[in-house]
Amino acid sequence: MTEQSFSIDGLKCEGCVETVTNALSALQPVHDVSIDLNANGTSTVRLSTDVELTRDEIQAALKSEGDFSVVG
């Protein structure tokens, strides 16, 4: 199992955390999602996966969920 971290802008509240968690949990290789919310900046999203996901794959999963952007 692989642990990955991504920095994501646009999370402002616990509702955003739930939206992002649900979107990323729906990806087949993802087993667990945890998010350190920073409502005034960049939040850290940690994933446990079977295979490494790319920044583009994460951005694509979030595209229709709101104004969330993978940074870095």
PyMOL Python script that loads the backbone (N, CA, C, O; Angstrom):
from pymol import cmd

cmd.read_pdbstr("""\
ATOM      1  N   MET A   1       0.843  -1.174   0.000  1.00  0.00           N
ATOM      2  CA  MET A   1       0.000   0.000   0.000  1.00  0.00           C
ATOM      3  C   MET A   1       0.892   1.242   0.000  1.00  0.00           C
ATOM      4  O   MET A   1       1.964   1.251   0.606  1.00  0.00           O
ATOM      5  N   THR A   2       0.434   2.283  -0.687  1.00  0.00           N
ATOM      6  CA  THR A   2       1.186   3.517  -0.846  1.00  0.00           C
ATOM      7  C   THR A   2       0.493   4.652  -0.113  1.00  0.00           C
ATOM      8  O   THR A   2      -0.732   4.765  -0.147  1.00  0.00           O
ATOM      9  N   GLU A   3       1.274   5.491   0.549  1.00  0.00           N
ATOM     10  CA  GLU A   3       0.758   6.704   1.181  1.00  0.00           C
ATOM     11  C   GLU A   3       1.185   7.893   0.325  1.00  0.00           C
ATOM     12  O   GLU A   3       2.357   8.024  -0.030  1.00  0.00           O
ATOM     13  N   GLN A   4       0.221   8.760  -0.006  1.00  0.00           N
ATOM     14  CA  GLN A   4       0.519   9.947  -0.805  1.00  0.00           C
ATOM     15  C   GLN A   4      -0.094  11.173  -0.152  1.00  0.00           C
ATOM     16  O   GLN A   4      -1.103  11.074   0.546  1.00  0.00           O
ATOM     17  N   SER A   5       0.516  12.328  -0.378  1.00  0.00           N
ATOM     18  CA  SER A   5      -0.025  13.598   0.103  1.00  0.00           C
ATOM     19  C   SER A   5      -0.145  14.563  -1.057  1.00  0.00           C
ATOM     20  O   SER A   5       0.723  14.616  -1.928  1.00  0.00           O
ATOM     21  N   PHE A   6      -1.230  15.330  -1.063  1.00  0.00           N
ATOM     22  CA  PHE A   6      -1.460  16.362  -2.063  1.00  0.00           C
ATOM     23  C   PHE A   6      -1.889  17.626  -1.348  1.00  0.00           C
ATOM     24  O   PHE A   6      -2.590  17.569  -0.338  1.00  0.00           O
ATOM     25  N   SER A   7      -1.471  18.767  -1.871  1.00  0.00           N
ATOM     26  CA  SER A   7      -1.917  20.067  -1.365  1.00  0.00           C
ATOM     27  C   SER A   7      -3.050  20.541  -2.257  1.00  0.00           C
ATOM     28  O   SER A   7      -2.925  20.572  -3.481  1.00  0.00           O
ATOM     29  N   ILE A   8      -4.158  20.911  -1.627  1.00  0.00           N
ATOM     30  CA  ILE A   8      -5.344  21.300  -2.387  1.00  0.00           C
ATOM     31  C   ILE A   8      -5.898  22.611  -1.846  1.00  0.00           C
ATOM     32  O   ILE A   8      -6.112  22.766  -0.643  1.00  0.00           O
ATOM     33  N   ASP A   9      -6.126  23.553  -2.759  1.00  0.00           N
ATOM     34  CA  ASP A   9      -6.759  24.834  -2.426  1.00  0.00           C
ATOM     35  C   ASP A   9      -8.259  24.725  -2.654  1.00  0.00           C
ATOM     36  O   ASP A   9      -8.725  23.926  -3.466  1.00  0.00           O
ATOM     37  N   GLY A  10      -9.004  25.543  -1.922  1.00  0.00           N
ATOM     38  CA  GLY A  10     -10.435  25.652  -2.158  1.00  0.00           C
ATOM     39  C   GLY A  10     -11.295  25.022  -1.087  1.00  0.00           C
ATOM     40  O   GLY A  10     -12.513  25.199  -1.101  1.00  0.00           O
ATOM     41  N   LEU A  11     -10.700  24.294  -0.160  1.00  0.00           N
ATOM     42  CA  LEU A  11     -11.478  23.716   0.927  1.00  0.00           C
ATOM     43  C   LEU A  11     -11.688  24.787   1.990  1.00  0.00           C
ATOM     44  O   LEU A  11     -10.724  25.310   2.549  1.00  0.00           O
ATOM     45  N   LYS A  12     -12.949  25.114   2.269  1.00  0.00           N
ATOM     46  CA  LYS A  12     -13.263  26.204   3.192  1.00  0.00           C
ATOM     47  C   LYS A  12     -13.978  25.756   4.454  1.00  0.00           C
ATOM     48  O   LYS A  12     -14.031  26.497   5.435  1.00  0.00           O
ATOM     49  N   CYS A  13     -14.541  24.520   4.436  1.00  0.00           N
ATOM     50  CA  CYS A  13     -15.357  24.091   5.569  1.00  0.00           C
ATOM     51  C   CYS A  13     -15.412  22.568   5.625  1.00  0.00           C
ATOM     52  O   CYS A  13     -14.859  21.888   4.761  1.00  0.00           O
ATOM     53  N   GLU A  14     -16.070  22.048   6.628  1.00  0.00           N
ATOM     54  CA  GLU A  14     -16.206  20.599   6.772  1.00  0.00           C
ATOM     55  C   GLU A  14     -17.020  19.994   5.626  1.00  0.00           C
ATOM     56  O   GLU A  14     -16.823  18.831   5.274  1.00  0.00           O
ATOM     57  N   GLY A  15     -17.924  20.770   5.048  1.00  0.00           N
ATOM     58  CA  GLY A  15     -18.669  20.300   3.879  1.00  0.00           C
ATOM     59  C   GLY A  15     -17.743  20.051   2.698  1.00  0.00           C
ATOM     60  O   GLY A  15     -17.912  19.080   1.960  1.00  0.00           O
ATOM     61  N   CYS A  16     -16.762  20.933   2.521  1.00  0.00           N
ATOM     62  CA  CYS A  16     -15.760  20.747   1.465  1.00  0.00           C
ATOM     63  C   CYS A  16     -14.930  19.494   1.738  1.00  0.00           C
ATOM     64  O   CYS A  16     -14.621  18.732   0.821  1.00  0.00           O
ATOM     65  N   VAL A  17     -14.576  19.291   2.992  1.00  0.00           N
ATOM     66  CA  VAL A  17     -13.804  18.099   3.371  1.00  0.00           C
ATOM     67  C   VAL A  17     -14.597  16.850   3.017  1.00  0.00           C
ATOM     68  O   VAL A  17     -14.037  15.897   2.475  1.00  0.00           O
ATOM     69  N   GLU A  18     -15.878  16.840   3.314  1.00  0.00           N
ATOM     70  CA  GLU A  18     -16.716  15.684   3.006  1.00  0.00           C
ATOM     71  C   GLU A  18     -16.819  15.460   1.497  1.00  0.00           C
ATOM     72  O   GLU A  18     -16.746  14.324   1.027  1.00  0.00           O
ATOM     73  N   THR A  19     -16.991  16.552   0.738  1.00  0.00           N
ATOM     74  CA  THR A  19     -17.083  16.452  -0.726  1.00  0.00           C
ATOM     75  C   THR A  19     -15.811  15.858  -1.322  1.00  0.00           C
ATOM     76  O   THR A  19     -15.873  14.944  -2.144  1.00  0.00           O
ATOM     77  N   VAL A  20     -14.666  16.375  -0.908  1.00  0.00           N
ATOM     78  CA  VAL A  20     -13.379  15.897  -1.432  1.00  0.00           C
ATOM     79  C   VAL A  20     -13.125  14.456  -0.988  1.00  0.00           C
ATOM     80  O   VAL A  20     -12.654  13.638  -1.777  1.00  0.00           O
ATOM     81  N   THR A  21     -13.432  14.148   0.258  1.00  0.00           N
ATOM     82  CA  THR A  21     -13.259  12.783   0.760  1.00  0.00           C
ATOM     83  C   THR A  21     -14.083  11.800  -0.054  1.00  0.00           C
ATOM     84  O   THR A  21     -13.585  10.744  -0.445  1.00  0.00           O
ATOM     85  N   ASN A  22     -15.342  12.140  -0.311  1.00  0.00           N
ATOM     86  CA  ASN A  22     -16.214  11.249  -1.089  1.00  0.00           C
ATOM     87  C   ASN A  22     -15.715  11.077  -2.525  1.00  0.00           C
ATOM     88  O   ASN A  22     -15.725   9.968  -3.061  1.00  0.00           O
ATOM     89  N   ALA A  23     -15.282  12.172  -3.143  1.00  0.00           N
ATOM     90  CA  ALA A  23     -14.803  12.111  -4.532  1.00  0.00           C
ATOM     91  C   ALA A  23     -13.553  11.245  -4.649  1.00  0.00           C
ATOM     92  O   ALA A  23     -13.433  10.445  -5.577  1.00  0.00           O
ATOM     93  N   LEU A  24     -12.628  11.404  -3.715  1.00  0.00           N
ATOM     94  CA  LEU A  24     -11.380  10.646  -3.791  1.00  0.00           C
ATOM     95  C   LEU A  24     -11.565   9.198  -3.330  1.00  0.00           C
ATOM     96  O   LEU A  24     -10.885   8.300  -3.826  1.00  0.00           O
ATOM     97  N   SER A  25     -12.467   8.971  -2.401  1.00  0.00           N
ATOM     98  CA  SER A  25     -12.750   7.604  -1.948  1.00  0.00           C
ATOM     99  C   SER A  25     -13.376   6.766  -3.055  1.00  0.00           C
ATOM    100  O   SER A  25     -13.280   5.539  -3.040  1.00  0.00           O
ATOM    101  N   ALA A  26     -14.016   7.427  -4.014  1.00  0.00           N
ATOM    102  CA  ALA A  26     -14.652   6.721  -5.132  1.00  0.00           C
ATOM    103  C   ALA A  26     -13.638   6.171  -6.132  1.00  0.00           C
ATOM    104  O   ALA A  26     -13.978   5.308  -6.941  1.00  0.00           O
ATOM    105  N   LEU A  27     -12.401   6.657  -6.089  1.00  0.00           N
ATOM    106  CA  LEU A  27     -11.361   6.143  -6.982  1.00  0.00           C
ATOM    107  C   LEU A  27     -10.983   4.730  -6.545  1.00  0.00           C
ATOM    108  O   LEU A  27     -10.758   4.486  -5.360  1.00  0.00           O
ATOM    109  N   GLN A  28     -10.914   3.812  -7.483  1.00  0.00           N
ATOM    110  CA  GLN A  28     -10.692   2.395  -7.184  1.00  0.00           C
ATOM    111  C   GLN A  28      -9.474   2.098  -6.318  1.00  0.00           C
ATOM    112  O   GLN A  28      -9.589   1.302  -5.386  1.00  0.00           O
ATOM    113  N   PRO A  29      -8.314   2.695  -6.578  1.00  0.00           N
ATOM    114  CA  PRO A  29      -7.165   2.282  -5.768  1.00  0.00           C
ATOM    115  C   PRO A  29      -7.130   2.903  -4.366  1.00  0.00           C
ATOM    116  O   PRO A  29      -6.251   2.558  -3.576  1.00  0.00           O
ATOM    117  N   VAL A  30      -8.064   3.811  -4.032  1.00  0.00           N
ATOM    118  CA  VAL A  30      -8.010   4.531  -2.756  1.00  0.00           C
ATOM    119  C   VAL A  30      -8.703   3.729  -1.657  1.00  0.00           C
ATOM    120  O   VAL A  30      -9.841   3.285  -1.810  1.00  0.00           O
ATOM    121  N   HIS A  31      -7.979   3.555  -0.535  1.00  0.00           N
ATOM    122  CA  HIS A  31      -8.526   2.848   0.621  1.00  0.00           C
ATOM    123  C   HIS A  31      -8.914   3.809   1.735  1.00  0.00           C
ATOM    124  O   HIS A  31      -9.886   3.568   2.450  1.00  0.00           O
ATOM    125  N   ASP A  32      -8.160   4.899   1.888  1.00  0.00           N
ATOM    126  CA  ASP A  32      -8.404   5.823   2.989  1.00  0.00           C
ATOM    127  C   ASP A  32      -8.030   7.230   2.564  1.00  0.00           C
ATOM    128  O   ASP A  32      -7.063   7.434   1.830  1.00  0.00           O
ATOM    129  N   VAL A  33      -8.818   8.213   3.039  1.00  0.00           N
ATOM    130  CA  VAL A  33      -8.561   9.626   2.772  1.00  0.00           C
ATOM    131  C   VAL A  33      -8.597  10.358   4.104  1.00  0.00           C
ATOM    132  O   VAL A  33      -9.535  10.185   4.882  1.00  0.00           O
ATOM    133  N   SER A  34      -7.594  11.166   4.370  1.00  0.00           N
ATOM    134  CA  SER A  34      -7.629  12.052   5.537  1.00  0.00           C
ATOM    135  C   SER A  34      -7.223  13.445   5.075  1.00  0.00           C
ATOM    136  O   SER A  34      -6.364  13.607   4.209  1.00  0.00           O
ATOM    137  N   ILE A  35      -7.861  14.446   5.675  1.00  0.00           N
ATOM    138  CA  ILE A  35      -7.639  15.822   5.247  1.00  0.00           C
ATOM    139  C   ILE A  35      -7.375  16.708   6.453  1.00  0.00           C
ATOM    140  O   ILE A  35      -8.124  16.689   7.430  1.00  0.00           O
ATOM    141  N   ASP A  36      -6.288  17.493   6.372  1.00  0.00           N
ATOM    142  CA  ASP A  36      -6.009  18.535   7.352  1.00  0.00           C
ATOM    143  C   ASP A  36      -6.520  19.841   6.744  1.00  0.00           C
ATOM    144  O   ASP A  36      -5.877  20.421   5.869  1.00  0.00           O
ATOM    145  N   LEU A  37      -7.681  20.295   7.215  1.00  0.00           N
ATOM    146  CA  LEU A  37      -8.327  21.485   6.661  1.00  0.00           C
ATOM    147  C   LEU A  37      -7.599  22.753   7.079  1.00  0.00           C
ATOM    148  O   LEU A  37      -7.306  22.959   8.257  1.00  0.00           O
ATOM    149  N   ASN A  38      -7.314  23.599   6.095  1.00  0.00           N
ATOM    150  CA  ASN A  38      -6.818  24.953   6.328  1.00  0.00           C
ATOM    151  C   ASN A  38      -7.739  25.867   5.534  1.00  0.00           C
ATOM    152  O   ASN A  38      -7.503  26.107   4.350  1.00  0.00           O
ATOM    153  N   ALA A  39      -8.786  26.378   6.171  1.00  0.00           N
ATOM    154  CA  ALA A  39      -9.815  27.162   5.486  1.00  0.00           C
ATOM    155  C   ALA A  39      -9.277  28.454   4.896  1.00  0.00           C
ATOM    156  O   ALA A  39      -9.918  29.047   4.028  1.00  0.00           O
ATOM    157  N   ASN A  40      -8.107  28.903   5.350  1.00  0.00           N
ATOM    158  CA  ASN A  40      -7.527  30.156   4.852  1.00  0.00           C
ATOM    159  C   ASN A  40      -6.351  29.932   3.907  1.00  0.00           C
ATOM    160  O   ASN A  40      -5.628  30.872   3.576  1.00  0.00           O
ATOM    161  N   GLY A  41      -6.163  28.702   3.479  1.00  0.00           N
ATOM    162  CA  GLY A  41      -5.013  28.428   2.618  1.00  0.00           C
ATOM    163  C   GLY A  41      -5.103  27.050   1.995  1.00  0.00           C
ATOM    164  O   GLY A  41      -6.172  26.603   1.580  1.00  0.00           O
ATOM    165  N   THR A  42      -3.964  26.389   1.939  1.00  0.00           N
ATOM    166  CA  THR A  42      -3.861  25.092   1.293  1.00  0.00           C
ATOM    167  C   THR A  42      -4.050  23.974   2.311  1.00  0.00           C
ATOM    168  O   THR A  42      -3.380  23.944   3.344  1.00  0.00           O
ATOM    169  N   SER A  43      -4.966  23.056   2.014  1.00  0.00           N
ATOM    170  CA  SER A  43      -5.211  21.907   2.876  1.00  0.00           C
ATOM    171  C   SER A  43      -4.354  20.735   2.401  1.00  0.00           C
ATOM    172  O   SER A  43      -4.003  20.644   1.225  1.00  0.00           O
ATOM    173  N   THR A  44      -4.025  19.846   3.328  1.00  0.00           N
ATOM    174  CA  THR A  44      -3.246  18.660   2.998  1.00  0.00           C
ATOM    175  C   THR A  44      -4.172  17.454   2.957  1.00  0.00           C
ATOM    176  O   THR A  44      -4.907  17.185   3.907  1.00  0.00           O
ATOM    177  N   VAL A  45      -4.124  16.735   1.845  1.00  0.00           N
ATOM    178  CA  VAL A  45      -4.925  15.532   1.658  1.00  0.00           C
ATOM    179  C   VAL A  45      -3.980  14.344   1.607  1.00  0.00           C
ATOM    180  O   VAL A  45      -3.039  14.322   0.814  1.00  0.00           O
ATOM    181  N   ARG A  46      -4.236  13.354   2.456  1.00  0.00           N
ATOM    182  CA  ARG A  46      -3.420  12.146   2.495  1.00  0.00           C
ATOM    183  C   ARG A  46      -4.262  10.965   2.027  1.00  0.00           C
ATOM    184  O   ARG A  46      -5.404  10.781   2.448  1.00  0.00           O
ATOM    185  N   LEU A  47      -3.666  10.176   1.147  1.00  0.00           N
ATOM    186  CA  LEU A  47      -4.355   9.010   0.585  1.00  0.00           C
ATOM    187  C   LEU A  47      -3.567   7.742   0.857  1.00  0.00           C
ATOM    188  O   LEU A  47      -2.337   7.738   0.802  1.00  0.00           O
ATOM    189  N   SER A  48      -4.287   6.665   1.151  1.00  0.00           N
ATOM    190  CA  SER A  48      -3.713   5.324   1.161  1.00  0.00           C
ATOM    191  C   SER A  48      -4.263   4.632  -0.070  1.00  0.00           C
ATOM    192  O   SER A  48      -5.476   4.497  -0.227  1.00  0.00           O
ATOM    193  N   THR A  49      -3.361   4.192  -0.950  1.00  0.00           N
ATOM    194  CA  THR A  49      -3.786   3.621  -2.226  1.00  0.00           C
ATOM    195  C   THR A  49      -3.009   2.342  -2.550  1.00  0.00           C
ATOM    196  O   THR A  49      -1.962   2.058  -1.968  1.00  0.00           O
ATOM    197  N   ASP A  50      -3.561   1.584  -3.497  1.00  0.00           N
ATOM    198  CA  ASP A  50      -2.855   0.402  -3.995  1.00  0.00           C
ATOM    199  C   ASP A  50      -1.750   0.789  -4.963  1.00  0.00           C
ATOM    200  O   ASP A  50      -0.710   0.134  -5.024  1.00  0.00           O
ATOM    201  N   VAL A  51      -1.982   1.866  -5.726  1.00  0.00           N
ATOM    202  CA  VAL A  51      -1.002   2.366  -6.697  1.00  0.00           C
ATOM    203  C   VAL A  51      -0.924   3.883  -6.564  1.00  0.00           C
ATOM    204  O   VAL A  51      -1.873   4.525  -6.113  1.00  0.00           O
ATOM    205  N   GLU A  52       0.208   4.447  -6.959  1.00  0.00           N
ATOM    206  CA  GLU A  52       0.355   5.899  -6.877  1.00  0.00           C
ATOM    207  C   GLU A  52      -0.537   6.579  -7.903  1.00  0.00           C
ATOM    208  O   GLU A  52      -0.630   6.157  -9.055  1.00  0.00           O
ATOM    209  N   LEU A  53      -1.193   7.647  -7.451  1.00  0.00           N
ATOM    210  CA  LEU A  53      -2.019   8.463  -8.331  1.00  0.00           C
ATOM    211  C   LEU A  53      -1.267   9.730  -8.694  1.00  0.00           C
ATOM    212  O   LEU A  53      -0.458  10.229  -7.912  1.00  0.00           O
ATOM    213  N   THR A  54      -1.536  10.245  -9.884  1.00  0.00           N
ATOM    214  CA  THR A  54      -0.883  11.477 -10.316  1.00  0.00           C
ATOM    215  C   THR A  54      -1.700  12.686  -9.884  1.00  0.00           C
ATOM    216  O   THR A  54      -2.877  12.579  -9.538  1.00  0.00           O
ATOM    217  N   ARG A  55      -1.050  13.821  -9.915  1.00  0.00           N
ATOM    218  CA  ARG A  55      -1.720  15.093  -9.634  1.00  0.00           C
ATOM    219  C   ARG A  55      -2.909  15.274 -10.576  1.00  0.00           C
ATOM    220  O   ARG A  55      -3.972  15.728 -10.153  1.00  0.00           O
ATOM    221  N   ASP A  56      -2.733  14.922 -11.850  1.00  0.00           N
ATOM    222  CA  ASP A  56      -3.800  15.070 -12.848  1.00  0.00           C
ATOM    223  C   ASP A  56      -4.991  14.164 -12.538  1.00  0.00           C
ATOM    224  O   ASP A  56      -6.137  14.560 -12.748  1.00  0.00           O
ATOM    225  N   GLU A  57      -4.733  12.965 -12.046  1.00  0.00           N
ATOM    226  CA  GLU A  57      -5.827  12.054 -11.689  1.00  0.00           C
ATOM    227  C   GLU A  57      -6.635  12.604 -10.515  1.00  0.00           C
ATOM    228  O   GLU A  57      -7.861  12.498 -10.493  1.00  0.00           O
ATOM    229  N   ILE A  58      -5.944  13.189  -9.548  1.00  0.00           N
ATOM    230  CA  ILE A  58      -6.639  13.791  -8.401  1.00  0.00           C
ATOM    231  C   ILE A  58      -7.449  14.994  -8.859  1.00  0.00           C
ATOM    232  O   ILE A  58      -8.605  15.151  -8.467  1.00  0.00           O
ATOM    233  N   GLN A  59      -6.846  15.851  -9.692  1.00  0.00           N
ATOM    234  CA  GLN A  59      -7.563  17.032 -10.194  1.00  0.00           C
ATOM    235  C   GLN A  59      -8.793  16.614 -10.993  1.00  0.00           C
ATOM    236  O   GLN A  59      -9.849  17.233 -10.862  1.00  0.00           O
ATOM    237  N   ALA A  60      -8.678  15.588 -11.809  1.00  0.00           N
ATOM    238  CA  ALA A  60      -9.813  15.114 -12.604  1.00  0.00           C
ATOM    239  C   ALA A  60     -10.949  14.620 -11.709  1.00  0.00           C
ATOM    240  O   ALA A  60     -12.120  14.846 -12.014  1.00  0.00           O
ATOM    241  N   ALA A  61     -10.613  13.952 -10.611  1.00  0.00           N
ATOM    242  CA  ALA A  61     -11.634  13.460  -9.691  1.00  0.00           C
ATOM    243  C   ALA A  61     -12.367  14.597  -8.999  1.00  0.00           C
ATOM    244  O   ALA A  61     -13.528  14.449  -8.617  1.00  0.00           O
ATOM    245  N   LEU A  62     -11.691  15.738  -8.835  1.00  0.00           N
ATOM    246  CA  LEU A  62     -12.278  16.883  -8.132  1.00  0.00           C
ATOM    247  C   LEU A  62     -12.941  17.887  -9.067  1.00  0.00           C
ATOM    248  O   LEU A  62     -13.644  18.788  -8.611  1.00  0.00           O
ATOM    249  N   LYS A  63     -12.723  17.740 -10.368  1.00  0.00           N
ATOM    250  CA  LYS A  63     -13.161  18.731 -11.357  1.00  0.00           C
ATOM    251  C   LYS A  63     -14.635  19.100 -11.238  1.00  0.00           C
ATOM    252  O   LYS A  63     -14.974  20.283 -11.262  1.00  0.00           O
ATOM    253  N   SER A  64     -15.505  18.121 -11.111  1.00  0.00           N
ATOM    254  CA  SER A  64     -16.944  18.405 -11.082  1.00  0.00           C
ATOM    255  C   SER A  64     -17.476  18.590  -9.666  1.00  0.00           C
ATOM    256  O   SER A  64     -18.684  18.734  -9.477  1.00  0.00           O
ATOM    257  N   GLU A  65     -16.596  18.586  -8.673  1.00  0.00           N
ATOM    258  CA  GLU A  65     -17.037  18.653  -7.279  1.00  0.00           C
ATOM    259  C   GLU A  65     -17.037  20.063  -6.695  1.00  0.00           C
ATOM    260  O   GLU A  65     -17.634  20.291  -5.643  1.00  0.00           O
ATOM    261  N   GLY A  66     -16.384  21.000  -7.351  1.00  0.00           N
ATOM    262  CA  GLY A  66     -16.305  22.359  -6.825  1.00  0.00           C
ATOM    263  C   GLY A  66     -15.037  23.032  -7.301  1.00  0.00           C
ATOM    264  O   GLY A  66     -14.361  22.543  -8.205  1.00  0.00           O
ATOM    265  N   ASP A  67     -14.723  24.153  -6.688  1.00  0.00           N
ATOM    266  CA  ASP A  67     -13.555  24.940  -7.089  1.00  0.00           C
ATOM    267  C   ASP A  67     -12.328  24.510  -6.276  1.00  0.00           C
ATOM    268  O   ASP A  67     -11.775  25.289  -5.501  1.00  0.00           O
ATOM    269  N   PHE A  68     -11.924  23.274  -6.469  1.00  0.00           N
ATOM    270  CA  PHE A  68     -10.770  22.725  -5.757  1.00  0.00           C
ATOM    271  C   PHE A  68      -9.622  22.561  -6.730  1.00  0.00           C
ATOM    272  O   PHE A  68      -9.812  22.084  -7.849  1.00  0.00           O
ATOM    273  N   SER A  69      -8.421  22.956  -6.305  1.00  0.00           N
ATOM    274  CA  SER A  69      -7.255  22.878  -7.190  1.00  0.00           C
ATOM    275  C   SER A  69      -6.103  22.195  -6.479  1.00  0.00           C
ATOM    276  O   SER A  69      -5.767  22.543  -5.347  1.00  0.00           O
ATOM    277  N   VAL A  70      -5.501  21.228  -7.140  1.00  0.00           N
ATOM    278  CA  VAL A  70      -4.288  20.586  -6.638  1.00  0.00           C
ATOM    279  C   VAL A  70      -3.139  21.541  -6.939  1.00  0.00           C
ATOM    280  O   VAL A  70      -2.975  21.978  -8.078  1.00  0.00           O
ATOM    281  N   VAL A  71      -2.350  21.862  -5.930  1.00  0.00           N
ATOM    282  CA  VAL A  71      -1.228  22.778  -6.104  1.00  0.00           C
ATOM    283  C   VAL A  71       0.066  22.058  -5.800  1.00  0.00           C
ATOM    284  O   VAL A  71       0.088  21.044  -5.102  1.00  0.00           O
ATOM    285  N   GLY A  72       1.149  22.604  -6.339  1.00  0.00           N
ATOM    286  CA  GLY A  72       2.458  22.044  -6.052  1.00  0.00           C
ATOM    287  C   GLY A  72       2.895  20.991  -7.019  1.00  0.00           C
ATOM    288  O   GLY A  72       3.988  20.441  -6.880  1.00  0.00           O
TER     289      GLY A  72
END
""", "prot")
cmd.dss("prot")
cmd.show_as("cartoon", "prot")
cmd.util.cbc("prot")
cmd.orient("prot")
